[in-house]
Each structure stands twice: as structure tokens, then as C-alpha cells.
Amino acid sequence: MNFTAPESLVFWTTIIFLVFFVLLRKFAWKPILGAVKGREDSINKALQSAEDARREMHNLQADNQRILQEARAERDAMMKEAREIKEKMIADAKAEAEAQGQKMVAQAKAVIEGEKNAAMAEIKGQVASLSLDIAEKLLKNELSNKEAQTALVEKMLGDVKLN
């Protein structure tokens, strides 16, 4: 094997390359591939964690929406109940005020009727008293005269009808 300079250079370059390749494969290639595989695994885990976090965030948002809707429904129910209570209280107050008003009107009418009856009784008493005074004065005047007295008795007897 007689080698010339360029052939020997190719030979030694190939030998060095093969030795270098075997050494790299044995000592460096596995750790590099292991590091790349580890990096790929960590990236995949990170992507999976991100996907899990995204799903969890989506679930939380759905839960938040559901809770918010429940809270709104509860608020609406409470507002409706409050409105109903308010309307009932107003209706009760109106009914009570109307009943009180009617009671006061009835009491006022009773008082007015009583005052009217008392006034009428007093007026009747005064009229009767005045009528008696007038009749007394007329009778005294009429009975003071003997002729007028006789004429009055005869007139009264004529007015009385016998059965």
C-alpha cells in the first residue's frame, strides 16, 4: 500500500472521521439525543400543561357564567318578591286608610245626627213653650171678656161631634 500524499490524506481523513464518528456516537450523540429528547418531553409536558390550564380556565369561565346566571336569577327573584311585598303593604295601607276614613265618616254622621236630633228636640221644646205662651196670652185675652168666653165655648161645642 503505497500511498501518495493526497491519497494518504484522504485515507487518514476518512479514518479520523470514522474514529471521530464512533467516538461522537458513543460519547456525545447519545447525550445530545437524550438532551434533545428531554427537551422535547419537557416541551410536550409544557404544551400539555398549557392545554390543561386552558381547559381548566374554560371550565372556570363556564362555572363563573353559571354562578353569575344563578346570582342574577336569585337577584331577580328577590326583586320580584320585594315588589310583591311592597305592593301588598301599599294595598294593605290603602285598605286600612279607607276603613279608617269610612269609620270616621260614620262617626261624624252619627255625631251630626245626634246634634241634629238634639237641636230639633230643643227647637220643638222652644216652639211648644212659645205656642203655650201664645195660647195662654190669647186665652187670657179671650177669656177676660165674658161674651167672648161664651162664644168660644159654644163654638167648641159645635165643633165636637157626638156619635
C-alpha positions in Angstrom: 0.0 0.0 0.0 1.8 2.8 -1.3 0.1 6.0 -0.8 0.7 9.2 -2.3 0.2 12.4 -0.4 -3.4 13.1 -1.5 -4.4 9.5 -1.1 -2.9 9.3 2.3 -4.6 12.5 3.3 -8.0 11.1 2.2 -7.2 7.8 4.0 -6.2 9.4 7.2 -9.1 11.9 7.0 -11.5 9.0 6.5 -10.0 7.1 9.4 -10.1 10.1 11.6 -13.6 10.8 10.5 -14.7 7.3 11.3 -13.0 7.3 14.7 -14.4 10.7 15.4 -17.8 9.5 14.3 -17.7 6.4 16.5 -16.5 8.5 19.5 -19.2 11.0 18.9 -21.8 8.4 18.5 -20.7 6.6 21.6 -20.0 9.5 23.9 -21.7 12.6 22.5 -24.5 11.5 20.3 -26.5 9.7 23.0 -26.3 12.6 25.5 -27.2 15.1 22.7 -30.1 13.0 21.6 -31.0 12.4 25.3 -31.0 16.2 25.9 -33.0 16.8 22.7 -35.5 14.1 23.8 -35.6 15.5 27.3 -36.2 19.0 25.8 -38.9 17.6 23.5 -40.5 15.8 26.5 -40.4 19.0 28.6 -41.9 21.0 25.7 -44.6 18.4 25.3 -45.3 18.5 29.0 -45.4 22.3 28.9 -47.8 22.1 26.0 -50.0 19.6 27.8 -49.9 21.7 30.9 -50.9 24.7 28.9 -53.7 22.7 27.3 -54.8 21.5 30.7 -54.7 25.1 32.0 -56.7 26.3 29.0 -59.3 23.6 29.6 -59.4 24.4 33.3 -59.7 28.1 32.5 -62.6 27.3 30.1 -64.3 25.2 32.9 -63.8 28.0 35.4 -65.3 30.5 32.9 -68.2 28.2 32.4 -68.6 27.8 36.2 -68.4 31.6 36.6 -71.1 32.1 33.9 -73.3 29.6 35.6 -72.8 31.1 39.0 -73.4 34.6 37.6 -76.6 33.4 35.9 -77.8 31.8 39.2 -76.9 35.0 41.1 -78.9 37.1 38.5 -81.9 34.7 38.8 -81.7 34.9 42.6 -81.5 38.7 42.4 -84.5 38.8 40.1 -86.5 36.6 42.4 -85.6 38.7 45.4 -86.5 41.9 43.5 -89.9 40.3 42.4 -90.6 39.2 46.0 -89.7 42.7 47.3 -92.0 44.3 44.7 -94.8 42.0 45.7 -94.3 42.8 49.4 -94.2 46.5 48.6 -97.4 46.3 46.6 -99.1 44.2 49.4 -98.0 46.7 52.0 -99.4 49.6 49.9 -102.7 47.8 49.3 -103.0 47.0 53.0 -102.2 50.6 53.9 -104.8 51.9 51.4 -107.4 49.4 52.7 -106.7 50.4 56.3 -106.8 54.1 55.5 -110.1 53.6 53.6 -111.6 51.7 56.5 -110.4 54.4 59.0 -111.9 57.1 56.7 -115.2 55.3 56.5 -115.2 54.8 60.2 -114.5 58.5 60.8 -117.2 59.5 58.3 -119.7 57.1 60.0 -118.8 58.6 63.4 -119.1 62.1 62.1 -122.5 61.3 60.6 -123.6 59.8 63.9 -122.4 62.9 65.8 -124.2 65.2 63.3 -127.4 63.1 63.5 -127.2 63.3 67.3 -126.6 67.0 67.2 -129.4 67.5 64.7 -131.8 65.4 66.9 -130.8 67.4 69.9 -131.3 70.7 68.1 -134.7 69.5 66.7 -135.8 68.5 70.2 -134.7 71.8 71.6 -136.4 73.7 68.8 -139.6 71.6 69.4 -139.4 72.4 73.1 -139.0 76.1 72.4 -141.8 76.0 69.8 -144.1 74.2 72.3 -143.1 76.7 75.0 -143.8 79.6 72.7 -147.0 78.1 71.5 -148.2 77.6 75.1 -147.2 81.2 75.9 -149.1 82.5 72.9 -152.1 80.3 73.6 -152.0 81.4 77.2 -151.9 85.1 76.3 -154.7 84.6 73.7 -156.8 82.6 76.1 -156.3 85.2 78.8 -157.2 87.9 76.3 -160.2 85.9 75.1 -161.4 84.8 78.5 -161.2 88.2 80.1 -164.3 89.1 78.2 -167.5 87.2 79.3 -169.2 87.4 75.9 -166.1 86.1 74.1 -165.8 83.3 76.6 -169.4 82.2 76.0 -168.9 82.4 72.2 -165.8 80.3 72.4 -167.4 77.6 74.5 -170.3 77.4 72.1 -168.0 77.2 69.1 -166.0 74.4 70.6 -169.2 72.5 71.5 -170.3 72.9 67.9 -167.1 71.5 66.6 -167.4 68.4 68.8 -169.5 65.8 67.1 -171.4 63.4 69.0 -171.5 59.8 67.9 
